[in-house]
Amino acid sequence: MTELEIKQMIEQGISCQSIEINGDGNHFEAIVVSEQFDGKRPVARQQMVYATLQDKISSGELHALSLKTITPAEAANRG
């Protein structure tokens, strides 16, 4: 999988303000910023993202993804 493919799949399932994905073709890291995460615990946020990629995870096409899931307010406080 490519970074672009992962980004597109996440965008299809979650309304995101931004998605940053880095990887080497086997291992990926993603920072996903979405208002939909507001009020949700970190595990629930990650489950939302993993659900958008479930087919690729199940098939083994995507097997290593590290996630950081934050709200726009949390993103603003990071900077």
PyMOL Python script that loads the backbone (N, CA, C, O; Angstrom):
from pymol import cmd

cmd.read_pdbstr("""\
ATOM      1  N   MET A   1       0.835  -1.183   0.000  1.00  0.00           N
ATOM      2  CA  MET A   1       0.000   0.000   0.000  1.00  0.00           C
ATOM      3  C   MET A   1       0.880   1.247   0.000  1.00  0.00           C
ATOM      4  O   MET A   1       2.030   1.228   0.440  1.00  0.00           O
ATOM      5  N   THR A   2       0.306   2.310  -0.501  1.00  0.00           N
ATOM      6  CA  THR A   2       1.019   3.576  -0.501  1.00  0.00           C
ATOM      7  C   THR A   2       0.399   4.524   0.532  1.00  0.00           C
ATOM      8  O   THR A   2      -0.714   4.300   1.008  1.00  0.00           O
ATOM      9  N   GLU A   3       1.125   5.562   0.861  1.00  0.00           N
ATOM     10  CA  GLU A   3       0.621   6.569   1.785  1.00  0.00           C
ATOM     11  C   GLU A   3      -0.665   7.192   1.242  1.00  0.00           C
ATOM     12  O   GLU A   3      -1.608   7.437   1.995  1.00  0.00           O
ATOM     13  N   LEU A   4      -0.697   7.445  -0.059  1.00  0.00           N
ATOM     14  CA  LEU A   4      -1.871   8.053  -0.678  1.00  0.00           C
ATOM     15  C   LEU A   4      -3.089   7.131  -0.567  1.00  0.00           C
ATOM     16  O   LEU A   4      -4.189   7.598  -0.271  1.00  0.00           O
ATOM     17  N   GLU A   5      -2.907   5.841  -0.800  1.00  0.00           N
ATOM     18  CA  GLU A   5      -4.026   4.892  -0.700  1.00  0.00           C
ATOM     19  C   GLU A   5      -4.593   4.864   0.720  1.00  0.00           C
ATOM     20  O   GLU A   5      -5.810   4.857   0.907  1.00  0.00           O
ATOM     21  N   ILE A   6      -3.721   4.848   1.703  1.00  0.00           N
ATOM     22  CA  ILE A   6      -4.166   4.839   3.095  1.00  0.00           C
ATOM     23  C   ILE A   6      -4.931   6.118   3.399  1.00  0.00           C
ATOM     24  O   ILE A   6      -5.996   6.078   4.016  1.00  0.00           O
ATOM     25  N   LYS A   7      -4.395   7.245   2.969  1.00  0.00           N
ATOM     26  CA  LYS A   7      -5.046   8.542   3.204  1.00  0.00           C
ATOM     27  C   LYS A   7      -6.436   8.571   2.574  1.00  0.00           C
ATOM     28  O   LYS A   7      -7.396   9.014   3.205  1.00  0.00           O
ATOM     29  N   GLN A   8      -6.543   8.106   1.351  1.00  0.00           N
ATOM     30  CA  GLN A   8      -7.830   8.116   0.652  1.00  0.00           C
ATOM     31  C   GLN A   8      -8.854   7.228   1.350  1.00  0.00           C
ATOM     32  O   GLN A   8     -10.026   7.593   1.439  1.00  0.00           O
ATOM     33  N   MET A   9      -8.435   6.079   1.840  1.00  0.00           N
ATOM     34  CA  MET A   9      -9.358   5.172   2.530  1.00  0.00           C
ATOM     35  C   MET A   9      -9.849   5.791   3.837  1.00  0.00           C
ATOM     36  O   MET A   9     -11.029   5.680   4.168  1.00  0.00           O
ATOM     37  N   ILE A  10      -8.968   6.431   4.569  1.00  0.00           N
ATOM     38  CA  ILE A  10      -9.376   7.084   5.815  1.00  0.00           C
ATOM     39  C   ILE A  10     -10.344   8.222   5.508  1.00  0.00           C
ATOM     40  O   ILE A  10     -11.357   8.377   6.189  1.00  0.00           O
ATOM     41  N   GLU A  11     -10.038   9.014   4.495  1.00  0.00           N
ATOM     42  CA  GLU A  11     -10.897  10.147   4.119  1.00  0.00           C
ATOM     43  C   GLU A  11     -12.287   9.699   3.684  1.00  0.00           C
ATOM     44  O   GLU A  11     -13.259  10.432   3.864  1.00  0.00           O
ATOM     45  N   GLN A  12     -12.387   8.510   3.116  1.00  0.00           N
ATOM     46  CA  GLN A  12     -13.699   8.009   2.691  1.00  0.00           C
ATOM     47  C   GLN A  12     -14.585   7.655   3.878  1.00  0.00           C
ATOM     48  O   GLN A  12     -15.811   7.702   3.775  1.00  0.00           O
ATOM     49  N   GLY A  13     -13.970   7.299   5.008  1.00  0.00           N
ATOM     50  CA  GLY A  13     -14.746   6.861   6.157  1.00  0.00           C
ATOM     51  C   GLY A  13     -14.894   7.876   7.280  1.00  0.00           C
ATOM     52  O   GLY A  13     -15.791   7.760   8.115  1.00  0.00           O
ATOM     53  N   ILE A  14     -14.010   8.874   7.300  1.00  0.00           N
ATOM     54  CA  ILE A  14     -14.002   9.857   8.383  1.00  0.00           C
ATOM     55  C   ILE A  14     -13.809  11.248   7.784  1.00  0.00           C
ATOM     56  O   ILE A  14     -12.984  11.447   6.893  1.00  0.00           O
ATOM     57  N   SER A  15     -14.577  12.193   8.285  1.00  0.00           N
ATOM     58  CA  SER A  15     -14.380  13.584   7.884  1.00  0.00           C
ATOM     59  C   SER A  15     -13.172  14.120   8.640  1.00  0.00           C
ATOM     60  O   SER A  15     -13.206  14.245   9.864  1.00  0.00           O
ATOM     61  N   CYS A  16     -12.112  14.434   7.915  1.00  0.00           N
ATOM     62  CA  CYS A  16     -10.854  14.835   8.556  1.00  0.00           C
ATOM     63  C   CYS A  16     -10.474  16.260   8.177  1.00  0.00           C
ATOM     64  O   CYS A  16     -10.694  16.707   7.052  1.00  0.00           O
ATOM     65  N   GLN A  17      -9.896  16.959   9.153  1.00  0.00           N
ATOM     66  CA  GLN A  17      -9.341  18.272   8.874  1.00  0.00           C
ATOM     67  C   GLN A  17      -7.956  18.115   8.254  1.00  0.00           C
ATOM     68  O   GLN A  17      -7.550  18.912   7.408  1.00  0.00           O
ATOM     69  N   SER A  18      -7.230  17.070   8.685  1.00  0.00           N
ATOM     70  CA  SER A  18      -5.939  16.780   8.065  1.00  0.00           C
ATOM     71  C   SER A  18      -5.533  15.343   8.371  1.00  0.00           C
ATOM     72  O   SER A  18      -5.936  14.757   9.376  1.00  0.00           O
ATOM     73  N   ILE A  19      -4.730  14.806   7.479  1.00  0.00           N
ATOM     74  CA  ILE A  19      -4.148  13.477   7.644  1.00  0.00           C
ATOM     75  C   ILE A  19      -2.706  13.570   7.173  1.00  0.00           C
ATOM     76  O   ILE A  19      -2.421  14.033   6.069  1.00  0.00           O
ATOM     77  N   GLU A  20      -1.810  13.122   8.032  1.00  0.00           N
ATOM     78  CA  GLU A  20      -0.384  13.078   7.675  1.00  0.00           C
ATOM     79  C   GLU A  20       0.063  11.630   7.800  1.00  0.00           C
ATOM     80  O   GLU A  20      -0.056  11.024   8.865  1.00  0.00           O
ATOM     81  N   ILE A  21       0.580  11.080   6.704  1.00  0.00           N
ATOM     82  CA  ILE A  21       1.005   9.682   6.715  1.00  0.00           C
ATOM     83  C   ILE A  21       2.439   9.595   6.213  1.00  0.00           C
ATOM     84  O   ILE A  21       2.798  10.177   5.189  1.00  0.00           O
ATOM     85  N   ASN A  22       3.240   8.860   6.955  1.00  0.00           N
ATOM     86  CA  ASN A  22       4.618   8.596   6.571  1.00  0.00           C
ATOM     87  C   ASN A  22       4.860   7.105   6.670  1.00  0.00           C
ATOM     88  O   ASN A  22       4.332   6.438   7.560  1.00  0.00           O
ATOM     89  N   GLY A  23       5.657   6.586   5.759  1.00  0.00           N
ATOM     90  CA  GLY A  23       5.956   5.168   5.825  1.00  0.00           C
ATOM     91  C   GLY A  23       6.977   4.760   4.799  1.00  0.00           C
ATOM     92  O   GLY A  23       7.399   5.549   3.953  1.00  0.00           O
ATOM     93  N   ASP A  24       7.366   3.493   4.898  1.00  0.00           N
ATOM     94  CA  ASP A  24       8.383   2.954   3.998  1.00  0.00           C
ATOM     95  C   ASP A  24       7.831   1.864   3.082  1.00  0.00           C
ATOM     96  O   ASP A  24       8.598   1.142   2.445  1.00  0.00           O
ATOM     97  N   GLY A  25       6.501   1.743   3.014  1.00  0.00           N
ATOM     98  CA  GLY A  25       5.889   0.705   2.197  1.00  0.00           C
ATOM     99  C   GLY A  25       5.456  -0.492   3.010  1.00  0.00           C
ATOM    100  O   GLY A  25       4.591  -1.254   2.580  1.00  0.00           O
ATOM    101  N   ASN A  26       6.047  -0.671   4.187  1.00  0.00           N
ATOM    102  CA  ASN A  26       5.672  -1.768   5.080  1.00  0.00           C
ATOM    103  C   ASN A  26       5.137  -1.267   6.410  1.00  0.00           C
ATOM    104  O   ASN A  26       4.166  -1.810   6.937  1.00  0.00           O
ATOM    105  N   HIS A  27       5.758  -0.247   6.946  1.00  0.00           N
ATOM    106  CA  HIS A  27       5.364   0.319   8.230  1.00  0.00           C
ATOM    107  C   HIS A  27       4.964   1.774   8.022  1.00  0.00           C
ATOM    108  O   HIS A  27       5.669   2.544   7.370  1.00  0.00           O
ATOM    109  N   PHE A  28       3.816   2.132   8.592  1.00  0.00           N
ATOM    110  CA  PHE A  28       3.293   3.476   8.405  1.00  0.00           C
ATOM    111  C   PHE A  28       2.954   4.111   9.739  1.00  0.00           C
ATOM    112  O   PHE A  28       2.626   3.426  10.707  1.00  0.00           O
ATOM    113  N   GLU A  29       3.039   5.433   9.774  1.00  0.00           N
ATOM    114  CA  GLU A  29       2.601   6.241  10.903  1.00  0.00           C
ATOM    115  C   GLU A  29       1.616   7.264  10.366  1.00  0.00           C
ATOM    116  O   GLU A  29       1.847   7.878   9.324  1.00  0.00           O
ATOM    117  N   ALA A  30       0.512   7.444  11.087  1.00  0.00           N
ATOM    118  CA  ALA A  30      -0.498   8.399  10.642  1.00  0.00           C
ATOM    119  C   ALA A  30      -0.901   9.308  11.795  1.00  0.00           C
ATOM    120  O   ALA A  30      -1.059   8.867  12.933  1.00  0.00           O
ATOM    121  N   ILE A  31      -1.063  10.590  11.472  1.00  0.00           N
ATOM    122  CA  ILE A  31      -1.655  11.556  12.388  1.00  0.00           C
ATOM    123  C   ILE A  31      -2.949  12.006  11.726  1.00  0.00           C
ATOM    124  O   ILE A  31      -2.935  12.611  10.653  1.00  0.00           O
ATOM    125  N   VAL A  32      -4.058  11.707  12.372  1.00  0.00           N
ATOM    126  CA  VAL A  32      -5.369  12.013  11.818  1.00  0.00           C
ATOM    127  C   VAL A  32      -6.041  13.036  12.729  1.00  0.00           C
ATOM    128  O   VAL A  32      -6.187  12.814  13.931  1.00  0.00           O
ATOM    129  N   VAL A  33      -6.446  14.159  12.140  1.00  0.00           N
ATOM    130  CA  VAL A  33      -7.123  15.219  12.878  1.00  0.00           C
ATOM    131  C   VAL A  33      -8.571  15.278  12.392  1.00  0.00           C
ATOM    132  O   VAL A  33      -8.839  15.498  11.211  1.00  0.00           O
ATOM    133  N   SER A  34      -9.499  15.074  13.336  1.00  0.00           N
ATOM    134  CA  SER A  34     -10.910  15.057  12.959  1.00  0.00           C
ATOM    135  C   SER A  34     -11.784  15.562  14.098  1.00  0.00           C
ATOM    136  O   SER A  34     -11.557  15.233  15.262  1.00  0.00           O
ATOM    137  N   GLU A  35     -12.788  16.367  13.751  1.00  0.00           N
ATOM    138  CA  GLU A  35     -13.779  16.804  14.726  1.00  0.00           C
ATOM    139  C   GLU A  35     -14.588  15.623  15.243  1.00  0.00           C
ATOM    140  O   GLU A  35     -15.135  15.678  16.345  1.00  0.00           O
ATOM    141  N   GLN A  36     -14.665  14.563  14.460  1.00  0.00           N
ATOM    142  CA  GLN A  36     -15.426  13.373  14.865  1.00  0.00           C
ATOM    143  C   GLN A  36     -14.807  12.687  16.086  1.00  0.00           C
ATOM    144  O   GLN A  36     -15.464  11.864  16.724  1.00  0.00           O
ATOM    145  N   PHE A  37     -13.571  13.009  16.417  1.00  0.00           N
ATOM    146  CA  PHE A  37     -12.922  12.418  17.587  1.00  0.00           C
ATOM    147  C   PHE A  37     -13.308  13.130  18.881  1.00  0.00           C
ATOM    148  O   PHE A  37     -13.039  12.628  19.972  1.00  0.00           O
ATOM    149  N   ASP A  38     -13.932  14.290  18.760  1.00  0.00           N
ATOM    150  CA  ASP A  38     -14.271  15.087  19.933  1.00  0.00           C
ATOM    151  C   ASP A  38     -15.149  14.286  20.893  1.00  0.00           C
ATOM    152  O   ASP A  38     -16.180  13.740  20.501  1.00  0.00           O
ATOM    153  N   GLY A  39     -14.725  14.225  22.156  1.00  0.00           N
ATOM    154  CA  GLY A  39     -15.484  13.519  23.177  1.00  0.00           C
ATOM    155  C   GLY A  39     -15.267  12.018  23.215  1.00  0.00           C
ATOM    156  O   GLY A  39     -15.854  11.331  24.051  1.00  0.00           O
ATOM    157  N   LYS A  40     -14.432  11.496  22.322  1.00  0.00           N
ATOM    158  CA  LYS A  40     -14.173  10.060  22.272  1.00  0.00           C
ATOM    159  C   LYS A  40     -12.830   9.741  22.916  1.00  0.00           C
ATOM    160  O   LYS A  40     -11.891  10.535  22.852  1.00  0.00           O
ATOM    161  N   ARG A  41     -12.756   8.591  23.525  1.00  0.00           N
ATOM    162  CA  ARG A  41     -11.509   8.124  24.114  1.00  0.00           C
ATOM    163  C   ARG A  41     -10.545   7.703  23.011  1.00  0.00           C
ATOM    164  O   ARG A  41     -10.971   7.404  21.896  1.00  0.00           O
ATOM    165  N   PRO A  42      -9.236   7.678  23.318  1.00  0.00           N
ATOM    166  CA  PRO A  42      -8.243   7.310  22.306  1.00  0.00           C
ATOM    167  C   PRO A  42      -8.509   5.954  21.622  1.00  0.00           C
ATOM    168  O   PRO A  42      -8.315   5.830  20.412  1.00  0.00           O
ATOM    169  N   VAL A  43      -8.938   4.971  22.361  1.00  0.00           N
ATOM    170  CA  VAL A  43      -9.195   3.653  21.758  1.00  0.00           C
ATOM    171  C   VAL A  43     -10.336   3.741  20.752  1.00  0.00           C
ATOM    172  O   VAL A  43     -10.255   3.155  19.672  1.00  0.00           O
ATOM    173  N   ALA A  44     -11.394   4.465  21.094  1.00  0.00           N
ATOM    174  CA  ALA A  44     -12.533   4.616  20.179  1.00  0.00           C
ATOM    175  C   ALA A  44     -12.116   5.357  18.912  1.00  0.00           C
ATOM    176  O   ALA A  44     -12.575   5.029  17.819  1.00  0.00           O
ATOM    177  N   ARG A  45     -11.251   6.349  19.058  1.00  0.00           N
ATOM    178  CA  ARG A  45     -10.757   7.096  17.899  1.00  0.00           C
ATOM    179  C   ARG A  45      -9.975   6.172  16.969  1.00  0.00           C
ATOM    180  O   ARG A  45     -10.172   6.188  15.754  1.00  0.00           O
ATOM    181  N   GLN A  46      -9.091   5.371  17.550  1.00  0.00           N
ATOM    182  CA  GLN A  46      -8.293   4.454  16.739  1.00  0.00           C
ATOM    183  C   GLN A  46      -9.177   3.420  16.059  1.00  0.00           C
ATOM    184  O   GLN A  46      -8.938   3.059  14.907  1.00  0.00           O
ATOM    185  N   GLN A  47     -10.191   2.942  16.761  1.00  0.00           N
ATOM    186  CA  GLN A  47     -11.106   1.978  16.167  1.00  0.00           C
ATOM    187  C   GLN A  47     -11.819   2.573  14.957  1.00  0.00           C
ATOM    188  O   GLN A  47     -12.059   1.876  13.971  1.00  0.00           O
ATOM    189  N   MET A  48     -12.155   3.847  15.027  1.00  0.00           N
ATOM    190  CA  MET A  48     -12.790   4.519  13.891  1.00  0.00           C
ATOM    191  C   MET A  48     -11.881   4.498  12.668  1.00  0.00           C
ATOM    192  O   MET A  48     -12.332   4.232  11.554  1.00  0.00           O
ATOM    193  N   VAL A  49     -10.602   4.780  12.881  1.00  0.00           N
ATOM    194  CA  VAL A  49      -9.657   4.795  11.759  1.00  0.00           C
ATOM    195  C   VAL A  49      -9.415   3.383  11.251  1.00  0.00           C
ATOM    196  O   VAL A  49      -9.447   3.146  10.043  1.00  0.00           O
ATOM    197  N   TYR A  50      -9.175   2.448  12.150  1.00  0.00           N
ATOM    198  CA  TYR A  50      -8.938   1.060  11.727  1.00  0.00           C
ATOM    199  C   TYR A  50     -10.125   0.499  10.947  1.00  0.00           C
ATOM    200  O   TYR A  50      -9.938  -0.306  10.035  1.00  0.00           O
ATOM    201  N   ALA A  51     -11.339   0.914  11.296  1.00  0.00           N
ATOM    202  CA  ALA A  51     -12.524   0.432  10.576  1.00  0.00           C
ATOM    203  C   ALA A  51     -12.484   0.823   9.102  1.00  0.00           C
ATOM    204  O   ALA A  51     -12.972   0.080   8.251  1.00  0.00           O
ATOM    205  N   THR A  52     -11.904   1.987   8.795  1.00  0.00           N
ATOM    206  CA  THR A  52     -11.828   2.423   7.398  1.00  0.00           C
ATOM    207  C   THR A  52     -10.825   1.598   6.597  1.00  0.00           C
ATOM    208  O   THR A  52     -10.873   1.577   5.367  1.00  0.00           O
ATOM    209  N   LEU A  53      -9.921   0.922   7.295  1.00  0.00           N
ATOM    210  CA  LEU A  53      -8.839   0.166   6.649  1.00  0.00           C
ATOM    211  C   LEU A  53      -8.980  -1.341   6.847  1.00  0.00           C
ATOM    212  O   LEU A  53      -8.083  -2.099   6.476  1.00  0.00           O
ATOM    213  N   GLN A  54     -10.092  -1.780   7.426  1.00  0.00           N
ATOM    214  CA  GLN A  54     -10.255  -3.166   7.846  1.00  0.00           C
ATOM    215  C   GLN A  54      -9.983  -4.185   6.736  1.00  0.00           C
ATOM    216  O   GLN A  54      -9.334  -5.200   6.989  1.00  0.00           O
ATOM    217  N   ASP A  55     -10.458  -3.942   5.531  1.00  0.00           N
ATOM    218  CA  ASP A  55     -10.242  -4.888   4.434  1.00  0.00           C
ATOM    219  C   ASP A  55      -8.756  -5.093   4.158  1.00  0.00           C
ATOM    220  O   ASP A  55      -8.306  -6.221   3.956  1.00  0.00           O
ATOM    221  N   LYS A  56      -8.007  -4.011   4.151  1.00  0.00           N
ATOM    222  CA  LYS A  56      -6.566  -4.101   3.871  1.00  0.00           C
ATOM    223  C   LYS A  56      -5.802  -4.724   5.040  1.00  0.00           C
ATOM    224  O   LYS A  56      -4.809  -5.423   4.839  1.00  0.00           O
ATOM    225  N   ILE A  57      -6.271  -4.466   6.255  1.00  0.00           N
ATOM    226  CA  ILE A  57      -5.639  -5.078   7.424  1.00  0.00           C
ATOM    227  C   ILE A  57      -5.909  -6.578   7.431  1.00  0.00           C
ATOM    228  O   ILE A  57      -5.001  -7.377   7.659  1.00  0.00           O
ATOM    229  N   SER A  58      -7.158  -6.958   7.182  1.00  0.00           N
ATOM    230  CA  SER A  58      -7.543  -8.378   7.178  1.00  0.00           C
ATOM    231  C   SER A  58      -6.799  -9.170   6.116  1.00  0.00           C
ATOM    232  O   SER A  58      -6.425 -10.321   6.342  1.00  0.00           O
ATOM    233  N   SER A  59      -6.585  -8.558   4.966  1.00  0.00           N
ATOM    234  CA  SER A  59      -5.907  -9.253   3.863  1.00  0.00           C
ATOM    235  C   SER A  59      -4.397  -9.320   4.074  1.00  0.00           C
ATOM    236  O   SER A  59      -3.704 -10.074   3.390  1.00  0.00           O
ATOM    237  N   GLY A  60      -3.887  -8.528   5.024  1.00  0.00           N
ATOM    238  CA  GLY A  60      -2.452  -8.483   5.262  1.00  0.00           C
ATOM    239  C   GLY A  60      -1.728  -7.475   4.391  1.00  0.00           C
ATOM    240  O   GLY A  60      -0.514  -7.303   4.500  1.00  0.00           O
ATOM    241  N   GLU A  61      -2.479  -6.808   3.525  1.00  0.00           N
ATOM    242  CA  GLU A  61      -1.867  -5.797   2.654  1.00  0.00           C
ATOM    243  C   GLU A  61      -1.335  -4.619   3.477  1.00  0.00           C
ATOM    244  O   GLU A  61      -0.338  -3.992   3.118  1.00  0.00           O
ATOM    245  N   LEU A  62      -2.018  -4.337   4.579  1.00  0.00           N
ATOM    246  CA  LEU A  62      -1.571  -3.313   5.519  1.00  0.00           C
ATOM    247  C   LEU A  62      -1.415  -3.992   6.876  1.00  0.00           C
ATOM    248  O   LEU A  62      -2.394  -4.457   7.460  1.00  0.00           O
ATOM    249  N   HIS A  63      -0.191  -4.047   7.371  1.00  0.00           N
ATOM    250  CA  HIS A  63       0.001  -4.783   8.616  1.00  0.00           C
ATOM    251  C   HIS A  63       0.676  -3.990   9.723  1.00  0.00           C
ATOM    252  O   HIS A  63       0.723  -4.462  10.859  1.00  0.00           O
ATOM    253  N   ALA A  64       1.189  -2.831   9.444  1.00  0.00           N
ATOM    254  CA  ALA A  64       1.842  -2.057  10.493  1.00  0.00           C
ATOM    255  C   ALA A  64       1.473  -0.583  10.355  1.00  0.00           C
ATOM    256  O   ALA A  64       1.984   0.125   9.488  1.00  0.00           O
ATOM    257  N   LEU A  65       0.573  -0.142  11.231  1.00  0.00           N
ATOM    258  CA  LEU A  65       0.138   1.252  11.206  1.00  0.00           C
ATOM    259  C   LEU A  65       0.082   1.776  12.631  1.00  0.00           C
ATOM    260  O   LEU A  65      -0.658   1.261  13.469  1.00  0.00           O
ATOM    261  N   SER A  66       0.866   2.794  12.888  1.00  0.00           N
ATOM    262  CA  SER A  66       0.862   3.478  14.179  1.00  0.00           C
ATOM    263  C   SER A  66       0.010   4.729  14.030  1.00  0.00           C
ATOM    264  O   SER A  66       0.195   5.502  13.090  1.00  0.00           O
ATOM    265  N   LEU A  67      -0.925   4.930  14.957  1.00  0.00           N
ATOM    266  CA  LEU A  67      -1.869   6.039  14.835  1.00  0.00           C
ATOM    267  C   LEU A  67      -1.739   7.055  15.953  1.00  0.00           C
ATOM    268  O   LEU A  67      -1.484   6.717  17.109  1.00  0.00           O
ATOM    269  N   LYS A  68      -1.922   8.305  15.575  1.00  0.00           N
ATOM    270  CA  LYS A  68      -2.144   9.385  16.530  1.00  0.00           C
ATOM    271  C   LYS A  68      -3.428  10.042  16.052  1.00  0.00           C
ATOM    272  O   LYS A  68      -3.491  10.563  14.938  1.00  0.00           O
ATOM    273  N   THR A  69      -4.450  10.014  16.897  1.00  0.00           N
ATOM    274  CA  THR A  69      -5.754  10.549  16.526  1.00  0.00           C
ATOM    275  C   THR A  69      -6.080  11.706  17.453  1.00  0.00           C
ATOM    276  O   THR A  69      -6.160  11.535  18.670  1.00  0.00           O
ATOM    277  N   ILE A  70      -6.269  12.894  16.867  1.00  0.00           N
ATOM    278  CA  ILE A  70      -6.488  14.095  17.665  1.00  0.00           C
ATOM    279  C   ILE A  70      -7.604  14.962  17.076  1.00  0.00           C
ATOM    280  O   ILE A  70      -7.926  14.881  15.891  1.00  0.00           O
ATOM    281  N   THR A  71      -8.173  15.783  17.939  1.00  0.00           N
ATOM    282  CA  THR A  71      -9.189  16.736  17.497  1.00  0.00           C
ATOM    283  C   THR A  71      -8.486  18.002  16.987  1.00  0.00           C
ATOM    284  O   THR A  71      -7.301  18.203  17.255  1.00  0.00           O
ATOM    285  N   PRO A  72      -9.204  18.845  16.261  1.00  0.00           N
ATOM    286  CA  PRO A  72      -8.614  20.109  15.823  1.00  0.00           C
ATOM    287  C   PRO A  72      -8.111  20.959  17.000  1.00  0.00           C
ATOM    288  O   PRO A  72      -7.063  21.595  16.893  1.00  0.00           O
ATOM    289  N   ALA A  73      -8.845  20.977  18.112  1.00  0.00           N
ATOM    290  CA  ALA A  73      -8.418  21.750  19.285  1.00  0.00           C
ATOM    291  C   ALA A  73      -7.116  21.185  19.846  1.00  0.00           C
ATOM    292  O   ALA A  73      -6.224  21.944  20.224  1.00  0.00           O
ATOM    293  N   GLU A  74      -7.002  19.865  19.902  1.00  0.00           N
ATOM    294  CA  GLU A  74      -5.777  19.242  20.384  1.00  0.00           C
ATOM    295  C   GLU A  74      -4.614  19.545  19.431  1.00  0.00           C
ATOM    296  O   GLU A  74      -3.483  19.753  19.870  1.00  0.00           O
ATOM    297  N   ALA A  75      -4.898  19.568  18.141  1.00  0.00           N
ATOM    298  CA  ALA A  75      -3.860  19.882  17.149  1.00  0.00           C
ATOM    299  C   ALA A  75      -3.379  21.323  17.328  1.00  0.00           C
ATOM    300  O   ALA A  75      -2.181  21.590  17.226  1.00  0.00           O
ATOM    301  N   ALA A  76      -4.290  22.243  17.591  1.00  0.00           N
ATOM    302  CA  ALA A  76      -3.929  23.641  17.786  1.00  0.00           C
ATOM    303  C   ALA A  76      -3.050  23.811  19.030  1.00  0.00           C
ATOM    304  O   ALA A  76      -2.153  24.654  19.050  1.00  0.00           O
ATOM    305  N   ASN A  77      -3.309  23.019  20.051  1.00  0.00           N
ATOM    306  CA  ASN A  77      -2.535  23.101  21.292  1.00  0.00           C
ATOM    307  C   ASN A  77      -1.157  22.498  21.159  1.00  0.00           C
ATOM    308  O   ASN A  77      -0.277  22.795  21.967  1.00  0.00           O
ATOM    309  N   ARG A  78      -0.941  21.646  20.148  1.00  0.00           N
ATOM    310  CA  ARG A  78       0.361  21.009  19.919  1.00  0.00           C
ATOM    311  C   ARG A  78       1.377  21.998  19.372  1.00  0.00           C
ATOM    312  O   ARG A  78       2.568  21.918  19.674  1.00  0.00           O
ATOM    313  N   GLY A  79       0.884  22.945  18.552  1.00  0.00           N
ATOM    314  CA  GLY A  79       1.770  23.824  17.816  1.00  0.00           C
ATOM    315  C   GLY A  79       2.345  24.924  18.602  1.00  0.00           C
ATOM    316  O   GLY A  79       3.110  25.729  18.070  1.00  0.00           O
TER     317      GLY A  79
END
""", "prot")
cmd.dss("prot")
cmd.show_as("cartoon", "prot")
cmd.util.cbc("prot")
cmd.orient("prot")
